[in-house]
Amino acid sequence: MIEAACHCGAVKLTAPAAPDTVTECNCSICRKLAARWAYYSPSDVGLPRAGSTQPYVWGDRMLAFHRCKTCGVTTHWQSLDGAQDRMAINARLVDGLDWTAMRVRQFDGAATWKYLDEA
Ligand SMILES: [Zn+2]
């Protein structure tokens, strides 16, 4: 079990296991957030208290990016269309992860929607 917590601690998420791979995406928002995403099935994630986050939704309105209402740290995103059995936790919020053992993949969300290490 891992826990991801924002800076002030008001927003916490849990997941069954630490990721062995995270994704950095170069799309217009992810590169500004500098998040490292760990993907989980929504059914495996313990979500934060309702109302503790503020969602940010834009563009094609596929995803909601959630940030803490108090400290502003981006904690996770969730799919809005319900079709995706996937959400992401910002793995940078998990204390004690061994980043030297982590695979960090680069996703080209800005253009090709492919992993750049798959070329
Ligand atoms: Zn906070």
Backbone and ligand atoms as CSV (ligand in chain L), in Angstrom:
chain,resi,resn,atom,element,x,y,z
A,1,MET,N,N,0.845,-1.199,0.000
A,1,MET,CA,C,0.000,0.000,0.000
A,1,MET,C,C,0.886,1.256,0.000
A,2,ILE,N,N,0.552,2.169,-0.868
A,2,ILE,CA,C,1.254,3.445,-0.871
A,2,ILE,C,C,0.244,4.557,-0.649
A,3,GLU,N,N,0.775,5.680,-0.203
A,3,GLU,CA,C,-0.062,6.856,-0.025
A,3,GLU,C,C,0.581,8.036,-0.725
A,4,ALA,N,N,-0.235,8.766,-1.470
A,4,ALA,CA,C,0.202,10.018,-2.084
A,4,ALA,C,C,-0.484,11.142,-1.331
A,5,ALA,N,N,0.283,12.120,-0.900
A,5,ALA,CA,C,-0.285,13.229,-0.136
A,5,ALA,C,C,0.206,14.555,-0.695
A,6,CYS,N,N,-0.692,15.525,-0.730
A,6,CYS,CA,C,-0.306,16.870,-1.150
A,6,CYS,C,C,0.575,17.496,-0.073
A,7,HIS,N,N,1.028,18.720,-0.293
A,7,HIS,CA,C,1.978,19.322,0.645
A,7,HIS,C,C,1.378,19.571,2.020
A,8,CYS,N,N,0.140,20.056,2.058
A,8,CYS,CA,C,-0.465,20.377,3.354
A,8,CYS,C,C,-1.101,19.157,4.011
A,9,GLY,N,N,-1.284,18.075,3.247
A,9,GLY,CA,C,-1.826,16.850,3.822
A,9,GLY,C,C,-3.328,16.743,3.773
A,10,ALA,N,N,-4.005,17.735,3.203
A,10,ALA,CA,C,-5.470,17.684,3.147
A,10,ALA,C,C,-5.969,16.650,2.141
A,11,VAL,N,N,-5.150,16.376,1.112
A,11,VAL,CA,C,-5.554,15.442,0.054
A,11,VAL,C,C,-4.635,14.234,0.075
A,12,LYS,N,N,-5.245,13.070,0.252
A,12,LYS,CA,C,-4.478,11.821,0.281
A,12,LYS,C,C,-5.166,10.798,-0.604
A,13,LEU,N,N,-4.353,10.054,-1.355
A,13,LEU,CA,C,-4.850,8.927,-2.130
A,13,LEU,C,C,-4.037,7.702,-1.746
A,14,THR,N,N,-4.656,6.540,-1.849
A,14,THR,CA,C,-3.926,5.312,-1.594
A,14,THR,C,C,-4.042,4.392,-2.807
A,15,ALA,N,N,-3.020,3.542,-2.962
A,15,ALA,CA,C,-3.015,2.547,-4.038
A,15,ALA,C,C,-2.377,1.290,-3.475
A,16,PRO,N,N,-2.701,0.127,-4.080
A,16,PRO,CA,C,-2.257,-1.138,-3.487
A,16,PRO,C,C,-0.749,-1.342,-3.500
A,17,ALA,N,N,-0.052,-0.784,-4.471
A,17,ALA,CA,C,1.382,-1.042,-4.571
A,17,ALA,C,C,2.085,0.150,-5.195
A,18,ALA,N,N,3.375,0.266,-4.895
A,18,ALA,CA,C,4.182,1.326,-5.506
A,18,ALA,C,C,4.344,1.031,-6.991
A,19,PRO,N,N,4.421,2.058,-7.816
A,19,PRO,CA,C,4.643,1.822,-9.242
A,19,PRO,C,C,6.085,1.394,-9.498
A,20,ASP,N,N,6.285,0.585,-10.552
A,20,ASP,CA,C,7.662,0.340,-10.990
A,20,ASP,C,C,7.977,1.162,-12.240
A,21,THR,N,N,6.933,1.777,-12.806
A,21,THR,CA,C,7.083,2.636,-13.981
A,21,THR,C,C,6.222,3.875,-13.774
A,22,VAL,N,N,6.754,5.023,-14.139
A,22,VAL,CA,C,5.947,6.241,-14.153
A,22,VAL,C,C,6.091,6.889,-15.526
A,23,THR,N,N,5.151,7.782,-15.833
A,23,THR,CA,C,5.148,8.433,-17.139
A,23,THR,C,C,5.265,9.939,-16.973
A,24,GLU,N,N,6.192,10.506,-17.734
A,24,GLU,CA,C,6.246,11.950,-17.904
A,24,GLU,C,C,5.683,12.248,-19.285
A,25,CYS,N,N,4.746,13.176,-19.349
A,25,CYS,CA,C,4.081,13.503,-20.607
A,25,CYS,C,C,4.424,14.943,-20.978
A,26,ASN,N,N,4.560,15.191,-22.276
A,26,ASN,CA,C,4.948,16.527,-22.735
A,26,ASN,C,C,3.767,17.339,-23.268
A,27,CYS,N,N,2.541,16.927,-22.936
A,27,CYS,CA,C,1.390,17.704,-23.408
A,27,CYS,C,C,1.363,19.050,-22.690
A,28,SER,N,N,0.433,19.895,-23.124
A,28,SER,CA,C,0.469,21.287,-22.677
A,28,SER,C,C,0.327,21.431,-21.172
A,29,ILE,N,N,-0.406,20.527,-20.528
A,29,ILE,CA,C,-0.535,20.684,-19.072
A,29,ILE,C,C,0.500,19.868,-18.317
A,30,CYS,N,N,0.753,18.641,-18.755
A,30,CYS,CA,C,1.647,17.784,-17.969
A,30,CYS,C,C,3.049,18.368,-17.860
A,31,ARG,N,N,3.527,18.985,-18.940
A,31,ARG,CA,C,4.885,19.529,-18.865
A,31,ARG,C,C,4.949,20.717,-17.908
A,32,LYS,N,N,3.823,21.407,-17.736
A,32,LYS,CA,C,3.825,22.530,-16.797
A,32,LYS,C,C,3.653,22.055,-15.357
A,33,LEU,N,N,2.966,20.948,-15.198
A,33,LEU,CA,C,2.814,20.386,-13.855
A,33,LEU,C,C,4.063,19.655,-13.400
A,34,ALA,N,N,4.859,19.154,-14.353
A,34,ALA,CA,C,6.048,18.342,-14.044
A,34,ALA,C,C,5.686,17.113,-13.216
A,35,ALA,N,N,4.488,16.596,-13.473
A,35,ALA,CA,C,4.044,15.409,-12.738
A,35,ALA,C,C,4.710,14.155,-13.308
A,36,ARG,N,N,4.846,13.158,-12.456
A,36,ARG,CA,C,5.211,11.820,-12.894
A,36,ARG,C,C,4.022,10.930,-12.567
A,37,TRP,N,N,3.340,10.451,-13.621
A,37,TRP,CA,C,2.064,9.758,-13.435
A,37,TRP,C,C,2.264,8.266,-13.221
A,38,ALA,N,N,1.579,7.746,-12.224
A,38,ALA,CA,C,1.488,6.299,-11.998
A,38,ALA,C,C,0.041,5.918,-12.258
A,39,TYR,N,N,-0.176,4.922,-13.132
A,39,TYR,CA,C,-1.524,4.571,-13.565
A,39,TYR,C,C,-2.089,3.426,-12.732
A,40,TYR,N,N,-3.361,3.564,-12.408
A,40,TYR,CA,C,-4.074,2.531,-11.655
A,40,TYR,C,C,-5.496,2.416,-12.178
A,41,SER,N,N,-6.108,1.278,-11.892
A,41,SER,CA,C,-7.538,1.165,-12.108
A,41,SER,C,C,-8.247,1.970,-11.018
A,42,PRO,N,N,-9.254,2.760,-11.380
A,42,PRO,CA,C,-9.951,3.558,-10.359
A,42,PRO,C,C,-10.490,2.710,-9.207
A,43,SER,N,N,-10.821,1.460,-9.493
A,43,SER,CA,C,-11.383,0.617,-8.437
A,43,SER,C,C,-10.334,0.232,-7.394
A,44,ASP,N,N,-9.046,0.415,-7.716
A,44,ASP,CA,C,-7.976,0.070,-6.776
A,44,ASP,C,C,-7.506,1.254,-5.930
A,45,VAL,N,N,-8.028,2.437,-6.220
A,45,VAL,CA,C,-7.501,3.648,-5.594
A,45,VAL,C,C,-8.451,4.159,-4.523
A,46,GLY,N,N,-7.875,4.513,-3.392
A,46,GLY,CA,C,-8.624,5.206,-2.361
A,46,GLY,C,C,-8.572,6.693,-2.637
A,47,LEU,N,N,-9.724,7.270,-2.948
A,47,LEU,CA,C,-9.783,8.677,-3.355
A,47,LEU,C,C,-9.823,9.605,-2.147
A,48,PRO,N,N,-9.451,10.857,-2.345
A,48,PRO,CA,C,-9.494,11.816,-1.238
A,48,PRO,C,C,-10.928,12.178,-0.851
A,49,ARG,N,N,-11.022,12.806,0.287
A,49,ARG,CA,C,-12.305,13.285,0.795
A,49,ARG,C,C,-12.982,14.166,-0.268
A,50,ALA,N,N,-14.271,13.923,-0.487
A,50,ALA,CA,C,-15.015,14.713,-1.471
A,50,ALA,C,C,-14.938,16.189,-1.091
A,51,GLY,N,N,-14.691,17.012,-2.086
A,51,GLY,CA,C,-14.649,18.454,-1.857
A,51,GLY,C,C,-13.288,18.979,-1.448
A,52,SER,N,N,-12.309,18.080,-1.259
A,52,SER,CA,C,-10.984,18.560,-0.844
A,52,SER,C,C,-10.136,18.997,-2.026
A,53,THR,N,N,-10.575,18.639,-3.234
A,53,THR,CA,C,-9.808,19.036,-4.411
A,53,THR,C,C,-10.641,19.933,-5.312
A,54,GLN,N,N,-9.920,20.645,-6.161
A,54,GLN,CA,C,-10.566,21.434,-7.206
A,54,GLN,C,C,-10.187,20.823,-8.540
A,55,PRO,N,N,-11.167,20.385,-9.356
A,55,PRO,CA,C,-10.837,19.817,-10.657
A,55,PRO,C,C,-10.573,20.895,-11.692
A,56,TYR,N,N,-9.687,20.587,-12.615
A,56,TYR,CA,C,-9.418,21.465,-13.758
A,56,TYR,C,C,-9.704,20.667,-15.026
A,57,VAL,N,N,-10.640,21.149,-15.810
A,57,VAL,CA,C,-11.082,20.457,-17.019
A,57,VAL,C,C,-11.040,21.468,-18.160
A,58,TRP,N,N,-10.506,21.044,-19.283
A,58,TRP,CA,C,-10.425,21.980,-20.413
A,58,TRP,C,C,-10.432,21.189,-21.715
A,59,GLY,N,N,-10.363,21.888,-22.821
A,59,GLY,CA,C,-10.192,21.274,-24.138
A,59,GLY,C,C,-11.306,20.297,-24.465
A,60,ASP,N,N,-10.924,19.049,-24.755
A,60,ASP,CA,C,-11.939,18.060,-25.140
A,60,ASP,C,C,-12.661,17.459,-23.930
A,61,ARG,N,N,-12.325,17.944,-22.744
A,61,ARG,CA,C,-13.037,17.580,-21.515
A,61,ARG,C,C,-13.043,16.072,-21.261
A,62,MET,N,N,-11.908,15.425,-21.550
A,62,MET,CA,C,-11.766,13.994,-21.309
A,62,MET,C,C,-11.313,13.702,-19.884
A,63,LEU,N,N,-10.521,14.596,-19.313
A,63,LEU,CA,C,-9.884,14.339,-18.021
A,63,LEU,C,C,-10.137,15.500,-17.073
A,64,ALA,N,N,-10.157,15.165,-15.794
A,64,ALA,CA,C,-10.176,16.195,-14.763
A,64,ALA,C,C,-8.873,16.072,-13.972
A,65,PHE,N,N,-8.118,17.136,-13.946
A,65,PHE,CA,C,-6.896,17.194,-13.141
A,65,PHE,C,C,-7.263,17.820,-11.801
A,66,HIS,N,N,-6.933,17.108,-10.725
A,66,HIS,CA,C,-7.334,17.565,-9.399
A,66,HIS,C,C,-6.157,18.154,-8.639
A,67,ARG,N,N,-6.412,19.280,-8.001
A,67,ARG,CA,C,-5.400,19.896,-7.141
A,67,ARG,C,C,-6.016,20.189,-5.776
A,68,CYS,N,N,-5.131,20.210,-4.807
A,68,CYS,CA,C,-5.572,20.503,-3.441
A,68,CYS,C,C,-6.097,21.922,-3.361
A,69,LYS,N,N,-7.248,22.091,-2.736
A,69,LYS,CA,C,-7.849,23.421,-2.590
A,69,LYS,C,C,-7.040,24.309,-1.668
A,70,THR,N,N,-6.241,23.691,-0.788
A,70,THR,CA,C,-5.491,24.483,0.178
A,70,THR,C,C,-4.094,24.817,-0.327
A,71,CYS,N,N,-3.316,23.803,-0.709
A,71,CYS,CA,C,-1.910,24.058,-1.068
A,71,CYS,C,C,-1.670,24.080,-2.572
A,72,GLY,N,N,-2.642,23.658,-3.369
A,72,GLY,CA,C,-2.513,23.807,-4.813
A,72,GLY,C,C,-1.763,22.702,-5.527
A,73,VAL,N,N,-1.271,21.712,-4.788
A,73,VAL,CA,C,-0.504,20.636,-5.418
A,73,VAL,C,C,-1.437,19.745,-6.240
A,74,THR,N,N,-1.019,19.428,-7.475
A,74,THR,CA,C,-1.788,18.523,-8.334
A,74,THR,C,C,-1.567,17.091,-7.897
A,75,THR,N,N,-2.660,16.421,-7.584
A,75,THR,CA,C,-2.570,15.108,-6.953
A,75,THR,C,C,-2.896,13.943,-7.887
A,76,HIS,N,N,-3.848,14.124,-8.810
A,76,HIS,CA,C,-4.256,13.012,-9.662
A,76,HIS,C,C,-5.110,13.516,-10.811
A,77,TRP,N,N,-5.315,12.616,-11.781
A,77,TRP,CA,C,-6.360,12.897,-12.781
A,77,TRP,C,C,-7.289,11.706,-12.892
A,78,GLN,N,N,-8.511,12.026,-13.312
A,78,GLN,CA,C,-9.532,11.011,-13.516
A,78,GLN,C,C,-10.178,11.224,-14.871
A,79,SER,N,N,-10.563,10.112,-15.499
A,79,SER,CA,C,-11.268,10.168,-16.769
A,79,SER,C,C,-12.704,10.615,-16.525
A,80,LEU,N,N,-13.220,11.442,-17.399
A,80,LEU,CA,C,-14.594,11.935,-17.250
A,80,LEU,C,C,-15.587,11.159,-18.090
A,81,ASP,N,N,-15.111,10.423,-19.108
A,81,ASP,CA,C,-16.068,9.757,-19.998
A,81,ASP,C,C,-16.480,8.378,-19.481
A,82,GLY,N,N,-15.801,7.906,-18.453
A,82,GLY,CA,C,-16.198,6.641,-17.863
A,82,GLY,C,C,-15.762,5.419,-18.659
A,83,ALA,N,N,-15.255,5.632,-19.864
A,83,ALA,CA,C,-14.872,4.519,-20.727
A,83,ALA,C,C,-13.500,3.962,-20.353
A,84,GLN,N,N,-12.687,4.778,-19.744
A,84,GLN,CA,C,-11.316,4.383,-19.431
A,84,GLN,C,C,-11.238,3.772,-18.051
A,85,ASP,N,N,-10.705,2.565,-17.953
A,85,ASP,CA,C,-10.496,1.965,-16.633
A,85,ASP,C,C,-9.114,2.357,-16.138
A,86,ARG,N,N,-8.862,3.640,-16.108
A,86,ARG,CA,C,-7.540,4.106,-15.744
A,86,ARG,C,C,-7.624,5.502,-15.157
A,87,MET,N,N,-6.832,5.711,-14.137
A,87,MET,CA,C,-6.615,7.049,-13.615
A,87,MET,C,C,-5.142,7.160,-13.269
A,88,ALA,N,N,-4.711,8.344,-12.908
A,88,ALA,CA,C,-3.296,8.506,-12.596
A,88,ALA,C,C,-3.121,9.259,-11.296
A,89,ILE,N,N,-2.163,8.792,-10.528
A,89,ILE,CA,C,-1.742,9.474,-9.311
A,89,ILE,C,C,-0.396,10.125,-9.603
A,90,ASN,N,N,-0.206,11.343,-9.119
A,90,ASN,CA,C,1.091,11.996,-9.266
A,90,ASN,C,C,2.079,11.343,-8.295
A,91,ALA,N,N,2.943,10.494,-8.840
A,91,ALA,CA,C,3.837,9.695,-7.995
A,91,ALA,C,C,4.846,10.554,-7.239
A,92,ARG,N,N,5.016,11.794,-7.640
A,92,ARG,CA,C,5.932,12.679,-6.896
A,92,ARG,C,C,5.419,12.953,-5.487
A,93,LEU,N,N,4.166,12.656,-5.253
A,93,LEU,CA,C,3.574,12.922,-3.939
A,93,LEU,C,C,3.714,11.750,-2.981
A,94,VAL,N,N,4.314,10.664,-3.458
A,94,VAL,CA,C,4.504,9.482,-2.610
A,94,VAL,C,C,5.870,9.587,-1.945
A,95,ASP,N,N,5.885,9.657,-0.637
A,95,ASP,CA,C,7.157,9.737,0.077
A,95,ASP,C,C,7.867,8.393,0.040
A,96,GLY,N,N,9.181,8.424,-0.089
A,96,GLY,CA,C,9.985,7.218,0.079
A,96,GLY,C,C,10.122,6.346,-1.152
A,97,LEU,N,N,9.630,6.797,-2.307
A,97,LEU,CA,C,9.826,5.984,-3.516
A,97,LEU,C,C,11.304,5.986,-3.891
A,98,ASP,N,N,11.762,4.847,-4.408
A,98,ASP,CA,C,13.152,4.737,-4.850
A,98,ASP,C,C,13.225,5.143,-6.322
A,99,TRP,N,N,13.515,6.418,-6.552
A,99,TRP,CA,C,13.510,6.922,-7.932
A,99,TRP,C,C,14.652,6.341,-8.747
A,100,THR,N,N,15.717,5.904,-8.098
A,100,THR,CA,C,16.834,5.339,-8.863
A,100,THR,C,C,16.448,3.989,-9.465
A,101,ALA,N,N,15.436,3.317,-8.876
A,101,ALA,CA,C,15.003,2.013,-9.387
A,101,ALA,C,C,13.796,2.138,-10.311
A,102,MET,N,N,13.319,3.356,-10.493
A,102,MET,CA,C,12.075,3.568,-11.233
A,102,MET,C,C,12.337,3.706,-12.724
A,103,ARG,N,N,11.482,3.086,-13.530
A,103,ARG,CA,C,11.512,3.342,-14.961
A,103,ARG,C,C,10.674,4.586,-15.227
A,104,VAL,N,N,11.271,5.600,-15.849
A,104,VAL,CA,C,10.561,6.838,-16.167
A,104,VAL,C,C,10.393,6.904,-17.672
A,105,ARG,N,N,9.150,6.762,-18.113
A,105,ARG,CA,C,8.881,6.745,-19.548
A,105,ARG,C,C,8.430,8.120,-20.020
A,106,GLN,N,N,8.805,8.466,-21.231
A,106,GLN,CA,C,8.456,9.764,-21.822
A,106,GLN,C,C,7.335,9.555,-22.833
A,107,PHE,N,N,6.182,10.148,-22.540
A,107,PHE,CA,C,5.026,10.017,-23.428
A,107,PHE,C,C,4.848,11.296,-24.235
A,108,ASP,N,N,4.693,11.137,-25.531
A,108,ASP,CA,C,4.568,12.293,-26.424
A,108,ASP,C,C,3.100,12.689,-26.561
A,109,GLY,N,N,2.535,13.161,-25.474
A,109,GLY,CA,C,1.134,13.586,-25.487
A,109,GLY,C,C,0.907,14.852,-26.295
A,110,ALA,N,N,1.996,15.564,-26.615
A,110,ALA,CA,C,1.867,16.800,-27.384
A,110,ALA,C,C,1.609,16.527,-28.857
A,111,ALA,N,N,2.078,15.396,-29.380
A,111,ALA,CA,C,1.989,15.195,-30.828
A,111,ALA,C,C,1.525,13.792,-31.218
A,112,THR,N,N,2.337,12.779,-31.004
A,112,THR,CA,C,2.056,11.465,-31.596
A,112,THR,C,C,1.249,10.535,-30.704
A,113,TRP,N,N,1.131,10.858,-29.436
A,113,TRP,CA,C,0.471,9.967,-28.469
A,113,TRP,C,C,1.139,8.608,-28.394
A,114,LYS,N,N,2.457,8.600,-28.513
A,114,LYS,CA,C,3.218,7.371,-28.369
A,114,LYS,C,C,4.323,7.601,-27.348
A,115,TYR,N,N,4.773,6.477,-26.767
A,115,TYR,CA,C,5.937,6.574,-25.909
A,115,TYR,C,C,7.174,6.780,-26.779
A,116,LEU,N,N,7.999,7.723,-26.398
A,116,LEU,CA,C,9.158,8.057,-27.232
A,116,LEU,C,C,10.230,6.981,-27.157
A,117,ASP,N,N,10.151,6.110,-26.129
A,117,ASP,CA,C,11.124,5.002,-26.057
A,117,ASP,C,C,10.647,3.787,-26.862
A,118,GLU,N,N,9.551,3.941,-27.597
A,118,GLU,CA,C,9.023,2.845,-28.415
A,118,GLU,C,C,9.279,3.066,-29.895
A,119,ALA,N,N,9.961,4.124,-30.230
A,119,ALA,CA,C,10.106,4.519,-31.644
A,119,ALA,C,C,10.832,3.455,-32.448
L,1,ZN,ZN,ZN,-2.792,20.411,0.223
